[in-house]
Amino acid sequence: MGVSSLVLDPVKVLVGLAVLWAVVALAYQVLAAWGGGRADYSRRAGSAARGVAFSFTVAMTPRHKESVRRHPAKFAIGVVMHVGVILSLLGVLLLLVWPAAAHKVLSLSRPVIALSLVAGLYLLVRRAVSKDLRAMSAPDDYMAILATCVLLALASVYSSYSVGAVVCMIYAALLFVYLPLGKLRHAVFCFVARGDLGRRLGRRGTYPSATGRMV
């Protein structure tokens, strides 16, 4: 067993414990926020499953989402950043079990990750210089974007210059520890909230809507 293996194994345990912490903490938060769910006394008029499907597809298109329709460029920038984050996390987590595949993922996705980093930095600067955004921003808003940009930077550097996997995984562990504690938990709550909305509106027959009925 080489020196690198002796160093890497404890790091893998650290990342595993951080992921376990994030999963348990987020699961508890979701259950606490759910609170058993509010009773729905409306008469059933549709399908909850179809409502959920509509909520995650057609309802997110520019036609049905005003924030997307009115700000397409900002929406595209956000999408680019989130794609890079997903690829970066995938690559870093693959380092735990399949380093060769991790290197391939990070190398092939290097241009996308670099573009995502630019998008993230733009959003960070925009929040800092915009008077309106500054007025509604808490320190955690800046922390969340900054933490995301560091992840993108490490993933980009790793794919370009083979920076040690240890550095990437230690940072990933810190990120997973922070995940349930700040704004980044929206990565889970976004899906939970949208799914619950689709389920309720689908049950009532509101989703799918008459103007955007799924085929």
Steps between C-alpha positions, in 0.01 A plus 500: 500500500653830390510829686224642281267215596572554869407865461203444273314238704437727804390772261248264343367422847477874569300560183277201575424633848430847358258356244329296772465813714349692208253223417384456861479873572312578178264207550420630850444853366270375225295296746485791745391741227246251369347459844283217379364718221197726516172323455351561156121515521445587135305258285729282293471609137823382341817295529770584754759311292417699186515818705851418621613417146354828372664696782846374407460537123252728325447727802873587496503621139512872412133489395391414854780653709499879492842536663651295215299671228597850614866425576616234252868597513520483879312170492750359249792614716348326800447181302861500380627542855283219635606261222863562592428439868333166421794389284750613765325315781468191283872506426601557862270225630635261238845560649379297798430184303633534144788750462557420131138579415516814714799629307324430171180677609687805626725513194221470245280751681782752554361760253152482654638523854717799406200672342298419813768664712474817290121490544535456875745788532268719293211421736720574801615836363147587388365437849775718648462797265122504461339732754173306492668160543726627779196625688339155502816292539616335820864394559399143423397604147860602430639199683294259291618645167860527620502139621360390165763696308781341701364155417487590130853644513642187666323270256626705207858510628494129579388414149762730350807445714431189707491677835494239774175315553551550874448877468182457298354243737583692818323804357207281394477375860486858628235584241282207608533607864383850402222374268223457764602815687450768240342606176649210306236272652268636230660230282269260687212724606445628146402150388304425817297822479434474126402137533256577782350790304452281195344223708246731661409688183484177305259353751277807467509485120688830464812330364534432209362840411253555218756711310783254537343157521740212477451256216 
